[in-house]
Amino acid sequence: MTKTLHEAQSQAGASETLDPQDWGELRAQGHRMLDDMIDYIAKIRERPVWRPIPDEVRARFRAGLPRQPADLADVYREFSEFIAPYATGNVHPGFMGWVHGGGTAVGMLAEMLAAGLNANLGGRDHIPIEVERQIVEWTRAMFGFPQGASGIFVTGTSMANLMAVLVARTAALGQTVREQGVGGEGALLTAYASTAAHGCVKKAMDLAGLGSDALRSVPTDSSHRVDVAAMRAQIGRDREIGLKPFLVVGSAGTVDIGAIDDLLELGRLCREENLWFHVDGAYGALGVLSPTLAPRLKGIENADSIALDFHKWGQAPYDAGFLLVRDGERHRAAFAAPAAYLRRETRGLAAGSPWPCDLGPDLSRGFRALKTWFTLKTFGTEKLGAMIDRTCALARYLEARVLAEPRLELLAPAQLNIVCFRYRAAAPDEVNREIVIDIQESGIAAPSATMLNGQLAIRAAIVNHRTDVRDIDALVAAVLEFGARQTRNA
Ligand SMILES: Cc1ncc(COP(=O)(O)O)c(C=O)c1O
């Protein structure tokens, strides 16, 4: 044997694998970690919803790059002491800020299984991709889309909205836009959404190279539903000056108050005007699972694309965003790109085309589908629909509590699962901003704040399946207590 071959052989033989030396020890540690996390979820009520991060805890996460190995047990201890107690709090039933799902123990276990398989769902022929395709099929059926529709898991609705803009853009300008860029005719494209649409729609227009100014913000009525007549008039005016309307984004559950646009009317407008009809259903779209809410989403079945999050009302652990596109060919036309190293075969591991990487910007992708598959199979859509209904019933209960309390003022009718209200005070914006922060820091609950018609509102979005009447009562009591303190201090 030559000297170099000998050296190479002895180096290659050295044990540098990252697997444990002692599987028994790892197994015992793993069981402890799993037990602790099950306890964490089961006993979440005993913890504060959220707590401020002490400086010394934050400082620990400024430490340098670890060069030497450490015991898993020691690293886990750090997690238990310095990470778990300072998480967002959305697992807790008192969390009502922004629009966060609560996750489930089932979803957590599914995440562990997915990490064990360590599957890459960019492509190739393996069952994890069939699991994702099954969810595409279930979602297609859920929204009454035709055969040939396509779908893909993404991080969240912000990404799904961006991808929908890209699909609509390619459909409007043709394939050449992908080689030549948006210039020329692209500069004329205009899109339409209500003033209550989520900010990520504007950002999507920016990222797609169309510019956020090309999004027309159309006024809403008093219940935050888009004024379709005003949108029609704006489209007409834009055509007259030579612009090229191409896209309408309807909201199925606005971020501020949960308003649902008239999706039937928007669909009709899009058919008449030959526009792409996209629905931002980040959390509201899954309302189709509830027999009481489904009629209010009528017209969503006519959309060209829908963005939604299984991690919000669907309670799958973060992240599990999803884009559904009515015409799968148009979806592929926006993203598929040939590459020699991604060559497809009719058999072997490189079979199974089209691959998910043909439907979005990502090549490497995790197995988001598994936690959603476990969630849908374990609970079933009827139970998930009933849970969604219950969050809306809790919002109505909170609304009733606000209306019955002279010290509180309702700022918008609760249309879905979001209630916006405030404590009456001489300087209401200032006082209510402080109340929201005080409540968050108290650990009792975690509402967020928003601006409605120029007024600062305490916003409670009831998304978590664990939230119940006790949590609503605790929030109201906290608002009254901190409100009284704030006004006394003023
Ligand atoms: C209506 C609406 N659209 C879009 C988004 C953004 O979704 P994500 O945070 O999953 O990107 C949200 C988030 O709350 C939302 O409520």
PDBQT file of the ligand as one rigid body, heavy atoms in Angstrom, charges set to zero:
ROOT
HETATM    1  C1  LIG A 501     -54.558  38.202   7.653  1.00  0.00    +0.000 C 
HETATM    2  C2  LIG A 501     -53.114  37.824   7.788  1.00  0.00    +0.000 A 
HETATM    3  N1  LIG A 501     -52.350  37.732   6.683  1.00  0.00    +0.000 NA
HETATM    4  C3  LIG A 501     -51.050  37.397   6.739  1.00  0.00    +0.000 A 
HETATM    5  C4  LIG A 501     -50.437  37.142   7.944  1.00  0.00    +0.000 A 
HETATM    6  C5  LIG A 501     -48.989  36.764   7.970  1.00  0.00    +0.000 C 
HETATM    7  O1  LIG A 501     -48.907  35.386   8.226  1.00  0.00    +0.000 OA
HETATM    8  P1  LIG A 501     -47.532  34.719   8.715  1.00  0.00    +0.000 P 
HETATM    9  O2  LIG A 501     -47.245  35.359  10.047  1.00  0.00    +0.000 OA
HETATM   10  O3  LIG A 501     -47.845  33.265   8.815  1.00  0.00    +0.000 OA
HETATM   11  O4  LIG A 501     -46.497  35.020   7.707  1.00  0.00    +0.000 OA
HETATM   12  C6  LIG A 501     -51.181  37.229   9.129  1.00  0.00    +0.000 A 
HETATM   13  C7  LIG A 501     -50.555  37.004  10.436  1.00  0.00    +0.000 C 
HETATM   14  O5  LIG A 501     -51.150  37.100  11.466  1.00  0.00    +0.000 OA
HETATM   15  C8  LIG A 501     -52.556  37.572   9.052  1.00  0.00    +0.000 A 
HETATM   16  O6  LIG A 501     -53.321  37.657  10.148  1.00  0.00    +0.000 OA
ENDROOT
TORSDOF 0
